[in-house]
Each structure stands twice: as structure tokens, then as C-alpha cells.
């Protein structure tokens, strides 16, 4: 079983995880981030604010 480490919790990280999952259904994925919220798009946050 392969192991993957993703640094960061943004949109790019989620796209990376989706790409890994599409190729490796059984691999172990660890995401390391210090973001206070999970998975948000910085360019689009202005619409929320």
C-alpha cells in the first residue's frame, strides 16, 4: 500500500487528493495543514465576505 502526504488544505490539495484517489483506491493519504477551516478557495472567499 502506498502512502501520500499532502501539504496544505486548499483547493489544490483537494484536487491532488481526488487525482490520487482516481489512480489509487487503496493508498493512505495524510493531509497536513495549519488552516483553521477545511478546504476553501481563496480567490472565491471575497464573494462570501
N, C-alpha and C positions, 0 to 999 in steps of 0.2 A: 504494500500500500504506500502510495506517495504522500508526502506531507508538503503543504504550501503555507507560506506566511505572507500575508498582505499587510503592508504598512499604510495606515491611513484609513479613513472611514467615509470618504466622499463618493461621488458618483463613479469616478474612475475605478475605485476599489470594488464597487458593486459590479461594474461591467467586467472587471477582471475575474471576479468570483463566478459570474454567470458563464464566462468563457471557459474557465477551468471545469466547471460542473458539466458543461456540454461535452467535454472531451474525457473527463474522468469522473465517473459517477461515485466511485468508492474512496477517493482521496480525502485526506483530512486537511481542512482549511482552518487556519487561525488568522484572525484579524486583530492587529494591534493598532490602537488609536487612543488619543487622549481627548478626542472630541466629546463635549458634554451631551450631544444628541447624536442619534444614529442616522447616517445616510441622508444628507441634504445636499441640494445643488446650490453652490454659492452664487452662480450667475442669476438664478431664479429667486433668490431669497428677497430681492428688492420688491418683487410683486407681493410677497407676503407682508412685508413691513409697510 
